[in-house]
Amino acid sequence: MEIDGLWGVDDTGLDILLNGVSTGIELPGISFSYFNALHAFSIATGFVSGINTLDFVVQDNGSVAGFRAQLDGGGDRTSSDIPEPASLAMLGLALTGFGLLRRRGAPIA
């Protein structure tokens, strides 16, 4: 899995965190040029199975703040990550049947 992107901030980009862990990507110091143009970054490590979070840590040193990010990424998903539609339908039918049994007072084995 990999995320490629562009980011810009007014005034300082302190870090980009992946799952709460620093990537070391920053736009250091105070510069208006950080928002006048977007700056490329790439993250290829630190991903976990399931949901991943990306946090941009920025600092504004004036009265107006600005932030922009553009992301592009991809990765391989295994079939175990995405339930098949037939599996979801079977689960729904099973839960419906369980609810009907409970309403009629039938014993549950």
Backbone as XML, in Angstrom:
<?xml version="1.0"?>
<chain id="A" units="angstrom">
  <residue number="1" name="MET">
    <atom name="N" x="0.844" y="-1.164" z="0.000"/>
    <atom name="CA" x="0.000" y="0.000" z="0.000"/>
    <atom name="C" x="0.890" y="1.228" z="0.000"/>
  </residue>
  <residue number="2" name="GLU">
    <atom name="N" x="0.426" y="2.272" z="-0.648"/>
    <atom name="CA" x="1.190" y="3.507" z="-0.716"/>
    <atom name="C" x="0.240" y="4.676" z="-0.899"/>
  </residue>
  <residue number="3" name="ILE">
    <atom name="N" x="0.566" y="5.781" z="-0.252"/>
    <atom name="CA" x="-0.171" y="7.026" z="-0.442"/>
    <atom name="C" x="0.808" y="8.062" z="-0.972"/>
  </residue>
  <residue number="4" name="ASP">
    <atom name="N" x="0.460" y="8.650" z="-2.088"/>
    <atom name="CA" x="1.198" y="9.778" z="-2.632"/>
    <atom name="C" x="0.298" y="10.983" z="-2.515"/>
  </residue>
  <residue number="5" name="GLY">
    <atom name="N" x="0.871" y="12.115" z="-2.213"/>
    <atom name="CA" x="0.024" y="13.288" z="-2.061"/>
    <atom name="C" x="0.790" y="14.585" z="-2.181"/>
  </residue>
  <residue number="6" name="LEU">
    <atom name="N" x="0.015" y="15.629" z="-2.058"/>
    <atom name="CA" x="0.524" y="16.996" z="-2.037"/>
    <atom name="C" x="-0.115" y="17.690" z="-0.857"/>
  </residue>
  <residue number="7" name="TRP">
    <atom name="N" x="0.634" y="18.576" z="-0.195"/>
    <atom name="CA" x="0.045" y="19.331" z="0.905"/>
    <atom name="C" x="0.624" y="20.722" z="0.950"/>
  </residue>
  <residue number="8" name="GLY">
    <atom name="N" x="-0.177" y="21.623" z="1.470"/>
    <atom name="CA" x="0.238" y="22.994" z="1.665"/>
    <atom name="C" x="-0.406" y="23.536" z="2.929"/>
  </residue>
  <residue number="9" name="VAL">
    <atom name="N" x="0.321" y="24.369" z="3.659"/>
    <atom name="CA" x="-0.183" y="24.926" z="4.916"/>
    <atom name="C" x="0.215" y="26.392" z="5.039"/>
  </residue>
  <residue number="10" name="ASP">
    <atom name="N" x="-0.522" y="27.096" z="5.845"/>
    <atom name="CA" x="-0.187" y="28.457" z="6.246"/>
    <atom name="C" x="-0.165" y="28.411" z="7.784"/>
  </residue>
  <residue number="11" name="ASP">
    <atom name="N" x="0.914" y="28.239" z="8.372"/>
    <atom name="CA" x="2.286" y="28.631" z="8.117"/>
    <atom name="C" x="3.259" y="27.458" z="8.182"/>
  </residue>
  <residue number="12" name="THR">
    <atom name="N" x="3.068" y="26.508" z="9.098"/>
    <atom name="CA" x="4.063" y="25.467" z="9.328"/>
    <atom name="C" x="3.409" y="24.089" z="9.302"/>
  </residue>
  <residue number="13" name="GLY">
    <atom name="N" x="4.005" y="23.160" z="8.554"/>
    <atom name="CA" x="3.574" y="21.763" z="8.559"/>
    <atom name="C" x="4.491" y="20.988" z="9.481"/>
  </residue>
  <residue number="14" name="LEU">
    <atom name="N" x="4.014" y="20.682" z="10.681"/>
    <atom name="CA" x="4.865" y="20.052" z="11.696"/>
    <atom name="C" x="5.120" y="18.566" z="11.438"/>
  </residue>
  <residue number="15" name="ASP">
    <atom name="N" x="4.115" y="17.851" z="10.914"/>
    <atom name="CA" x="4.288" y="16.412" z="10.721"/>
    <atom name="C" x="3.070" y="15.842" z="10.016"/>
  </residue>
  <residue number="16" name="ILE">
    <atom name="N" x="3.252" y="14.683" z="9.424"/>
    <atom name="CA" x="2.146" y="13.851" z="8.957"/>
    <atom name="C" x="2.250" y="12.551" z="9.737"/>
  </residue>
  <residue number="17" name="LEU">
    <atom name="N" x="1.166" y="12.186" z="10.415"/>
    <atom name="CA" x="1.142" y="10.972" z="11.234"/>
    <atom name="C" x="0.349" y="9.886" z="10.515"/>
  </residue>
  <residue number="18" name="LEU">
    <atom name="N" x="0.868" y="8.680" z="10.505"/>
    <atom name="CA" x="0.143" y="7.524" z="10.005"/>
    <atom name="C" x="-0.133" y="6.621" z="11.188"/>
  </residue>
  <residue number="19" name="ASN">
    <atom name="N" x="-1.393" y="6.456" z="11.519"/>
    <atom name="CA" x="-1.807" y="5.664" z="12.686"/>
    <atom name="C" x="-1.152" y="6.175" z="13.966"/>
  </residue>
  <residue number="20" name="GLY">
    <atom name="N" x="-1.050" y="7.502" z="14.064"/>
    <atom name="CA" x="-0.510" y="8.127" z="15.257"/>
    <atom name="C" x="1.012" y="8.134" z="15.346"/>
  </residue>
  <residue number="21" name="VAL">
    <atom name="N" x="1.691" y="7.629" z="14.329"/>
    <atom name="CA" x="3.149" y="7.538" z="14.329"/>
    <atom name="C" x="3.712" y="8.536" z="13.316"/>
  </residue>
  <residue number="22" name="SER">
    <atom name="N" x="4.728" y="9.278" z="13.732"/>
    <atom name="CA" x="5.350" y="10.276" z="12.863"/>
    <atom name="C" x="5.947" y="9.632" z="11.624"/>
  </residue>
  <residue number="23" name="THR">
    <atom name="N" x="5.719" y="10.273" z="10.476"/>
    <atom name="CA" x="6.364" y="9.852" z="9.233"/>
    <atom name="C" x="7.639" y="10.652" z="8.992"/>
  </residue>
  <residue number="24" name="GLY">
    <atom name="N" x="7.831" y="11.722" z="9.771"/>
    <atom name="CA" x="8.990" y="12.586" z="9.576"/>
    <atom name="C" x="8.827" y="13.564" z="8.431"/>
  </residue>
  <residue number="25" name="ILE">
    <atom name="N" x="7.653" y="13.609" z="7.844"/>
    <atom name="CA" x="7.391" y="14.528" z="6.727"/>
    <atom name="C" x="6.956" y="15.858" z="7.321"/>
  </residue>
  <residue number="26" name="GLU">
    <atom name="N" x="7.650" y="16.924" z="6.946"/>
    <atom name="CA" x="7.318" y="18.232" z="7.510"/>
    <atom name="C" x="7.612" y="19.343" z="6.520"/>
  </residue>
  <residue number="27" name="LEU">
    <atom name="N" x="7.032" y="20.487" z="6.795"/>
    <atom name="CA" x="7.330" y="21.747" z="6.116"/>
    <atom name="C" x="7.793" y="22.681" z="7.225"/>
  </residue>
  <residue number="28" name="PRO">
    <atom name="N" x="9.092" y="22.682" z="7.540"/>
    <atom name="CA" x="9.585" y="23.360" z="8.745"/>
    <atom name="C" x="9.646" y="24.874" z="8.618"/>
  </residue>
  <residue number="29" name="GLY">
    <atom name="N" x="9.659" y="25.513" z="9.789"/>
    <atom name="CA" x="9.769" y="26.969" z="9.830"/>
    <atom name="C" x="8.459" y="27.636" z="9.445"/>
  </residue>
  <residue number="30" name="ILE">
    <atom name="N" x="8.474" y="28.937" z="9.414"/>
    <atom name="CA" x="7.285" y="29.712" z="9.061"/>
    <atom name="C" x="7.506" y="30.277" z="7.666"/>
  </residue>
  <residue number="31" name="SER">
    <atom name="N" x="6.631" y="29.877" z="6.725"/>
    <atom name="CA" x="6.795" y="30.355" z="5.361"/>
    <atom name="C" x="5.449" y="30.426" z="4.660"/>
  </residue>
  <residue number="32" name="PHE">
    <atom name="N" x="5.139" y="31.584" z="4.083"/>
    <atom name="CA" x="3.916" y="31.720" z="3.302"/>
    <atom name="C" x="3.994" y="30.894" z="2.019"/>
  </residue>
  <residue number="33" name="SER">
    <atom name="N" x="5.211" y="30.565" z="1.581"/>
    <atom name="CA" x="5.368" y="29.786" z="0.355"/>
    <atom name="C" x="4.838" y="28.365" z="0.503"/>
  </residue>
  <residue number="34" name="TYR">
    <atom name="N" x="4.683" y="27.887" z="1.752"/>
    <atom name="CA" x="4.141" y="26.546" z="1.957"/>
    <atom name="C" x="2.688" y="26.444" z="1.500"/>
  </residue>
  <residue number="35" name="PHE">
    <atom name="N" x="2.002" y="27.572" z="1.438"/>
    <atom name="CA" x="0.613" y="27.530" z="0.982"/>
    <atom name="C" x="0.479" y="28.014" z="-0.465"/>
  </residue>
  <residue number="36" name="ASN">
    <atom name="N" x="1.461" y="28.728" z="-0.959"/>
    <atom name="CA" x="1.412" y="29.210" z="-2.342"/>
    <atom name="C" x="1.611" y="28.089" z="-3.346"/>
  </residue>
  <residue number="37" name="ALA">
    <atom name="N" x="2.203" y="26.994" z="-2.921"/>
    <atom name="CA" x="2.406" y="25.831" z="-3.782"/>
    <atom name="C" x="2.233" y="24.576" z="-2.941"/>
  </residue>
  <residue number="38" name="LEU">
    <atom name="N" x="1.787" y="23.506" z="-3.574"/>
    <atom name="CA" x="1.646" y="22.237" z="-2.863"/>
    <atom name="C" x="2.962" y="21.466" z="-2.942"/>
  </residue>
  <residue number="39" name="HIS">
    <atom name="N" x="3.254" y="20.713" z="-1.888"/>
    <atom name="CA" x="4.524" y="20.009" z="-1.766"/>
    <atom name="C" x="4.269" y="18.506" z="-1.712"/>
  </residue>
  <residue number="40" name="ALA">
    <atom name="N" x="5.022" y="17.760" z="-2.509"/>
    <atom name="CA" x="4.805" y="16.321" z="-2.653"/>
    <atom name="C" x="5.290" y="15.545" z="-1.431"/>
  </residue>
  <residue number="41" name="PHE">
    <atom name="N" x="4.573" y="14.448" z="-1.143"/>
    <atom name="CA" x="5.012" y="13.486" z="-0.121"/>
    <atom name="C" x="4.566" y="12.100" z="-0.539"/>
  </residue>
  <residue number="42" name="SER">
    <atom name="N" x="5.210" y="11.087" z="0.019"/>
    <atom name="CA" x="4.873" y="9.697" z="-0.262"/>
    <atom name="C" x="5.048" y="8.888" z="1.012"/>
  </residue>
  <residue number="43" name="ILE">
    <atom name="N" x="4.095" y="8.028" z="1.289"/>
    <atom name="CA" x="4.155" y="7.147" z="2.459"/>
    <atom name="C" x="3.946" y="5.714" z="1.965"/>
  </residue>
  <residue number="44" name="ALA">
    <atom name="N" x="4.931" y="4.857" z="2.203"/>
    <atom name="CA" x="4.853" y="3.485" z="1.721"/>
    <atom name="C" x="4.970" y="2.451" z="2.845"/>
  </residue>
  <residue number="45" name="THR">
    <atom name="N" x="5.240" y="2.900" z="4.072"/>
    <atom name="CA" x="5.387" y="1.954" z="5.178"/>
    <atom name="C" x="4.567" y="2.435" z="6.368"/>
  </residue>
  <residue number="46" name="GLY">
    <atom name="N" x="4.304" y="1.528" z="7.293"/>
    <atom name="CA" x="3.587" y="1.880" z="8.516"/>
    <atom name="C" x="2.103" y="1.576" z="8.476"/>
  </residue>
  <residue number="47" name="PHE">
    <atom name="N" x="1.629" y="1.002" z="7.384"/>
    <atom name="CA" x="0.209" y="0.673" z="7.274"/>
    <atom name="C" x="-0.107" y="-0.585" z="8.073"/>
  </residue>
  <residue number="48" name="VAL">
    <atom name="N" x="-1.326" y="-0.680" z="8.561"/>
    <atom name="CA" x="-1.788" y="-1.857" z="9.290"/>
    <atom name="C" x="-2.961" y="-2.462" z="8.547"/>
  </residue>
  <residue number="49" name="SER">
    <atom name="N" x="-3.263" y="-3.699" z="8.846"/>
    <atom name="CA" x="-4.429" y="-4.347" z="8.266"/>
    <atom name="C" x="-5.685" y="-3.680" z="8.813"/>
  </residue>
  <residue number="50" name="GLY">
    <atom name="N" x="-6.641" y="-3.379" z="7.959"/>
    <atom name="CA" x="-7.874" y="-2.724" z="8.384"/>
    <atom name="C" x="-7.828" y="-1.229" z="8.132"/>
  </residue>
  <residue number="51" name="ILE">
    <atom name="N" x="-8.369" y="-0.473" z="9.047"/>
    <atom name="CA" x="-8.476" y="0.979" z="8.891"/>
    <atom name="C" x="-7.182" y="1.655" z="9.327"/>
  </residue>
  <residue number="52" name="ASN">
    <atom name="N" x="-6.706" y="2.574" z="8.504"/>
    <atom name="CA" x="-5.526" y="3.382" z="8.807"/>
    <atom name="C" x="-5.964" y="4.834" z="8.908"/>
  </residue>
  <residue number="53" name="THR">
    <atom name="N" x="-5.279" y="5.613" z="9.744"/>
    <atom name="CA" x="-5.600" y="7.034" z="9.874"/>
    <atom name="C" x="-4.398" y="7.869" z="9.471"/>
  </residue>
  <residue number="54" name="LEU">
    <atom name="N" x="-4.693" y="9.009" z="8.865"/>
    <atom name="CA" x="-3.678" y="9.950" z="8.438"/>
    <atom name="C" x="-4.012" y="11.289" z="9.071"/>
  </residue>
  <residue number="55" name="ASP">
    <atom name="N" x="-3.074" y="11.840" z="9.857"/>
    <atom name="CA" x="-3.276" y="13.130" z="10.532"/>
    <atom name="C" x="-2.213" y="14.105" z="10.058"/>
  </residue>
  <residue number="56" name="PHE">
    <atom name="N" x="-2.646" y="15.320" z="9.755"/>
    <atom name="CA" x="-1.730" y="16.389" z="9.385"/>
    <atom name="C" x="-1.631" y="17.337" z="10.574"/>
  </residue>
  <residue number="57" name="VAL">
    <atom name="N" x="-0.422" y="17.518" z="11.079"/>
    <atom name="CA" x="-0.192" y="18.392" z="12.229"/>
    <atom name="C" x="0.350" y="19.714" z="11.681"/>
  </residue>
  <residue number="58" name="VAL">
    <atom name="N" x="-0.425" y="20.779" z="11.855"/>
    <atom name="CA" x="-0.049" y="22.083" z="11.309"/>
    <atom name="C" x="-0.113" y="23.143" z="12.409"/>
  </residue>
  <residue number="59" name="GLN">
    <atom name="N" x="0.577" y="24.250" z="12.169"/>
    <atom name="CA" x="0.555" y="25.358" z="13.119"/>
    <atom name="C" x="0.380" y="26.649" z="12.349"/>
  </residue>
  <residue number="60" name="ASP">
    <atom name="N" x="-0.579" y="27.459" z="12.800"/>
    <atom name="CA" x="-0.791" y="28.769" z="12.205"/>
    <atom name="C" x="-0.190" y="29.822" z="13.126"/>
  </residue>
  <residue number="61" name="ASN">
    <atom name="N" x="0.509" y="30.770" z="12.563"/>
    <atom name="CA" x="1.145" y="31.811" z="13.353"/>
    <atom name="C" x="0.569" y="33.186" z="13.056"/>
  </residue>
  <residue number="62" name="GLY">
    <atom name="N" x="-0.637" y="33.225" z="12.533"/>
    <atom name="CA" x="-1.258" y="34.500" z="12.196"/>
    <atom name="C" x="-2.743" y="34.454" z="12.458"/>
  </residue>
  <residue number="63" name="SER">
    <atom name="N" x="-3.454" y="35.352" z="11.836"/>
    <atom name="CA" x="-4.893" y="35.434" z="12.090"/>
    <atom name="C" x="-5.715" y="34.538" z="11.160"/>
  </residue>
  <residue number="64" name="VAL">
    <atom name="N" x="-5.155" y="34.150" z="10.036"/>
    <atom name="CA" x="-5.889" y="33.306" z="9.091"/>
    <atom name="C" x="-5.093" y="32.033" z="8.858"/>
  </residue>
  <residue number="65" name="ALA">
    <atom name="N" x="-5.754" y="30.891" z="9.002"/>
    <atom name="CA" x="-5.085" y="29.612" z="8.799"/>
    <atom name="C" x="-5.486" y="29.028" z="7.450"/>
  </residue>
  <residue number="66" name="GLY">
    <atom name="N" x="-4.608" y="28.232" z="6.872"/>
    <atom name="CA" x="-4.911" y="27.573" z="5.609"/>
    <atom name="C" x="-4.280" y="26.193" z="5.566"/>
  </residue>
  <residue number="67" name="PHE">
    <atom name="N" x="-4.989" y="25.245" z="4.970"/>
    <atom name="CA" x="-4.501" y="23.885" z="4.824"/>
    <atom name="C" x="-5.140" y="23.284" z="3.589"/>
  </residue>
  <residue number="68" name="ARG">
    <atom name="N" x="-4.343" y="22.541" z="2.828"/>
    <atom name="CA" x="-4.874" y="21.827" z="1.676"/>
    <atom name="C" x="-4.083" y="20.544" z="1.504"/>
  </residue>
  <residue number="69" name="ALA">
    <atom name="N" x="-4.775" y="19.450" z="1.208"/>
    <atom name="CA" x="-4.122" y="18.172" z="0.933"/>
    <atom name="C" x="-4.817" y="17.515" z="-0.243"/>
  </residue>
  <residue number="70" name="GLN">
    <atom name="N" x="-4.028" y="16.882" z="-1.054"/>
    <atom name="CA" x="-4.531" y="16.118" z="-2.192"/>
    <atom name="C" x="-3.888" y="14.744" z="-2.108"/>
  </residue>
  <residue number="71" name="LEU">
    <atom name="N" x="-4.693" y="13.697" z="-2.058"/>
    <atom name="CA" x="-4.174" y="12.344" z="-1.834"/>
    <atom name="C" x="-4.482" y="11.432" z="-3.005"/>
  </residue>
  <residue number="72" name="ASP">
    <atom name="N" x="-3.573" y="10.497" z="-3.241"/>
    <atom name="CA" x="-3.769" y="9.469" z="-4.241"/>
    <atom name="C" x="-3.080" y="8.231" z="-3.703"/>
  </residue>
  <residue number="73" name="GLY">
    <atom name="N" x="-3.775" y="7.138" z="-3.668"/>
    <atom name="CA" x="-3.143" y="5.951" z="-3.114"/>
    <atom name="C" x="-3.817" y="4.694" z="-3.579"/>
  </residue>
  <residue number="74" name="GLY">
    <atom name="N" x="-3.193" y="3.604" z="-3.260"/>
    <atom name="CA" x="-3.755" y="2.327" z="-3.634"/>
    <atom name="C" x="-3.085" y="1.220" z="-2.854"/>
  </residue>
  <residue number="75" name="GLY">
    <atom name="N" x="-3.669" y="0.077" z="-2.943"/>
    <atom name="CA" x="-3.103" y="-1.075" z="-2.258"/>
    <atom name="C" x="-3.895" y="-2.304" z="-2.610"/>
  </residue>
  <residue number="76" name="ASP">
    <atom name="N" x="-3.355" y="-3.425" z="-2.271"/>
    <atom name="CA" x="-4.029" y="-4.694" z="-2.521"/>
    <atom name="C" x="-4.905" y="-5.031" z="-1.330"/>
  </residue>
  <residue number="77" name="ARG">
    <atom name="N" x="-6.130" y="-5.354" z="-1.602"/>
    <atom name="CA" x="-7.043" y="-5.819" z="-0.555"/>
    <atom name="C" x="-7.241" y="-7.303" z="-0.754"/>
  </residue>
  <residue number="78" name="THR">
    <atom name="N" x="-7.182" y="-8.043" z="0.312"/>
    <atom name="CA" x="-7.425" y="-9.475" z="0.208"/>
    <atom name="C" x="-8.915" y="-9.724" z="0.273"/>
  </residue>
  <residue number="79" name="SER">
    <atom name="N" x="-9.327" y="-10.878" z="-0.205"/>
    <atom name="CA" x="-10.753" y="-11.192" z="-0.214"/>
    <atom name="C" x="-11.320" y="-11.266" z="1.199"/>
  </residue>
  <residue number="80" name="SER">
    <atom name="N" x="-10.485" y="-11.520" z="2.206"/>
    <atom name="CA" x="-10.983" y="-11.603" z="3.577"/>
    <atom name="C" x="-11.349" y="-10.221" z="4.125"/>
  </residue>
  <residue number="81" name="ASP">
    <atom name="N" x="-10.840" y="-9.151" z="3.496"/>
    <atom name="CA" x="-11.164" y="-7.801" z="3.951"/>
    <atom name="C" x="-12.574" y="-7.371" z="3.549"/>
  </residue>
  <residue number="82" name="ILE">
    <atom name="N" x="-13.068" y="-7.928" z="2.449"/>
    <atom name="CA" x="-14.354" y="-7.491" z="1.905"/>
    <atom name="C" x="-15.296" y="-8.684" z="1.854"/>
  </residue>
  <residue number="83" name="PRO">
    <atom name="N" x="-16.378" y="-8.660" z="2.643"/>
    <atom name="CA" x="-17.303" y="-9.787" z="2.594"/>
    <atom name="C" x="-17.989" y="-9.880" z="1.231"/>
  </residue>
  <residue number="84" name="GLU">
    <atom name="N" x="-18.172" y="-11.089" z="0.767"/>
    <atom name="CA" x="-18.869" y="-11.286" z="-0.500"/>
    <atom name="C" x="-20.349" y="-10.977" z="-0.297"/>
  </residue>
  <residue number="85" name="PRO">
    <atom name="N" x="-21.014" y="-10.442" z="-1.346"/>
    <atom name="CA" x="-22.443" y="-10.135" z="-1.219"/>
    <atom name="C" x="-23.272" y="-11.336" z="-0.781"/>
  </residue>
  <residue number="86" name="ALA">
    <atom name="N" x="-22.942" y="-12.530" z="-1.263"/>
    <atom name="CA" x="-23.706" y="-13.723" z="-0.875"/>
    <atom name="C" x="-23.569" y="-13.985" z="0.623"/>
  </residue>
  <residue number="87" name="SER">
    <atom name="N" x="-22.392" y="-13.763" z="1.182"/>
    <atom name="CA" x="-22.185" y="-13.960" z="2.614"/>
    <atom name="C" x="-23.022" y="-12.987" z="3.429"/>
  </residue>
  <residue number="88" name="LEU">
    <atom name="N" x="-23.081" y="-11.742" z="2.965"/>
    <atom name="CA" x="-23.896" y="-10.749" z="3.665"/>
    <atom name="C" x="-25.376" y="-11.120" z="3.615"/>
  </residue>
  <residue number="89" name="ALA">
    <atom name="N" x="-25.836" y="-11.611" z="2.462"/>
    <atom name="CA" x="-27.241" y="-12.009" z="2.333"/>
    <atom name="C" x="-27.563" y="-13.173" z="3.272"/>
  </residue>
  <residue number="90" name="MET">
    <atom name="N" x="-26.665" y="-14.151" z="3.340"/>
    <atom name="CA" x="-26.888" y="-15.289" z="4.232"/>
    <atom name="C" x="-26.919" y="-14.844" z="5.689"/>
  </residue>
  <residue number="91" name="LEU">
    <atom name="N" x="-26.049" y="-13.924" z="6.063"/>
    <atom name="CA" x="-26.052" y="-13.405" z="7.425"/>
    <atom name="C" x="-27.372" y="-12.692" z="7.722"/>
  </residue>
  <residue number="92" name="GLY">
    <atom name="N" x="-27.841" y="-11.887" z="6.768"/>
    <atom name="CA" x="-29.111" y="-11.182" z="6.958"/>
    <atom name="C" x="-30.273" y="-12.148" z="7.137"/>
  </residue>
  <residue number="93" name="LEU">
    <atom name="N" x="-30.308" y="-13.203" z="6.326"/>
    <atom name="CA" x="-31.375" y="-14.204" z="6.454"/>
    <atom name="C" x="-31.285" y="-14.925" z="7.795"/>
  </residue>
  <residue number="94" name="ALA">
    <atom name="N" x="-30.103" y="-15.244" z="8.224"/>
    <atom name="CA" x="-29.934" y="-15.931" z="9.510"/>
    <atom name="C" x="-30.417" y="-15.053" z="10.650"/>
  </residue>
  <residue number="95" name="LEU">
    <atom name="N" x="-30.073" y="-13.778" z="10.621"/>
    <atom name="CA" x="-30.503" y="-12.875" z="11.686"/>
    <atom name="C" x="-32.012" y="-12.669" z="11.667"/>
  </residue>
  <residue number="96" name="THR">
    <atom name="N" x="-32.602" y="-12.615" z="10.469"/>
    <atom name="CA" x="-34.059" y="-12.478" z="10.355"/>
    <atom name="C" x="-34.745" y="-13.714" z="10.927"/>
  </residue>
  <residue number="97" name="GLY">
    <atom name="N" x="-34.233" y="-14.902" z="10.577"/>
    <atom name="CA" x="-34.798" y="-16.144" z="11.106"/>
    <atom name="C" x="-34.676" y="-16.224" z="12.608"/>
  </residue>
  <residue number="98" name="PHE">
    <atom name="N" x="-33.574" y="-15.781" z="13.156"/>
    <atom name="CA" x="-33.377" y="-15.774" z="14.601"/>
    <atom name="C" x="-34.406" y="-14.859" z="15.259"/>
  </residue>
  <residue number="99" name="GLY">
    <atom name="N" x="-34.650" y="-13.704" z="14.661"/>
    <atom name="CA" x="-35.640" y="-12.771" z="15.211"/>
    <atom name="C" x="-37.039" y="-13.351" z="15.184"/>
  </residue>
  <residue number="100" name="LEU">
    <atom name="N" x="-37.398" y="-14.072" z="14.123"/>
    <atom name="CA" x="-38.722" y="-14.688" z="14.029"/>
    <atom name="C" x="-38.889" y="-15.776" z="15.079"/>
  </residue>
  <residue number="101" name="LEU">
    <atom name="N" x="-37.837" y="-16.565" z="15.296"/>
    <atom name="CA" x="-37.914" y="-17.606" z="16.320"/>
    <atom name="C" x="-38.110" y="-17.004" z="17.696"/>
  </residue>
  <residue number="102" name="ARG">
    <atom name="N" x="-37.448" y="-15.923" z="17.987"/>
    <atom name="CA" x="-37.565" y="-15.280" z="19.295"/>
    <atom name="C" x="-38.968" y="-14.726" z="19.503"/>
  </residue>
  <residue number="103" name="ARG">
    <atom name="N" x="-39.579" y="-14.155" z="18.462"/>
    <atom name="CA" x="-40.901" y="-13.559" z="18.588"/>
    <atom name="C" x="-41.970" y="-14.621" z="18.852"/>
  </residue>
  <residue number="104" name="ARG">
    <atom name="N" x="-41.810" y="-15.788" z="18.249"/>
    <atom name="CA" x="-42.820" y="-16.842" z="18.409"/>
    <atom name="C" x="-42.654" y="-17.599" z="19.703"/>
  </residue>
  <residue number="105" name="GLY">
    <atom name="N" x="-41.572" y="-17.328" z="20.398"/>
    <atom name="CA" x="-41.352" y="-18.016" z="21.664"/>
    <atom name="C" x="-40.781" y="-19.396" z="21.501"/>
  </residue>
  <residue number="106" name="ALA">
    <atom name="N" x="-40.261" y="-19.715" z="20.330"/>
    <atom name="CA" x="-39.679" y="-21.045" z="20.113"/>
    <atom name="C" x="-38.384" y="-21.164" z="20.887"/>
  </residue>
  <residue number="107" name="PRO">
    <atom name="N" x="-38.098" y="-22.310" z="21.405"/>
    <atom name="CA" x="-36.839" y="-22.488" z="22.145"/>
    <atom name="C" x="-35.656" y="-22.365" z="21.191"/>
  </residue>
  <residue number="108" name="ILE">
    <atom name="N" x="-34.594" y="-21.828" z="21.742"/>
    <atom name="CA" x="-33.375" y="-21.680" z="20.957"/>
    <atom name="C" x="-32.382" y="-22.717" z="21.448"/>
  </residue>
  <residue number="109" name="ALA">
    <atom name="N" x="-31.925" y="-23.547" z="20.512"/>
    <atom name="CA" x="-31.013" y="-24.645" z="20.873"/>
    <atom name="C" x="-29.600" y="-24.154" z="20.935"/>
  </residue>
</chain>
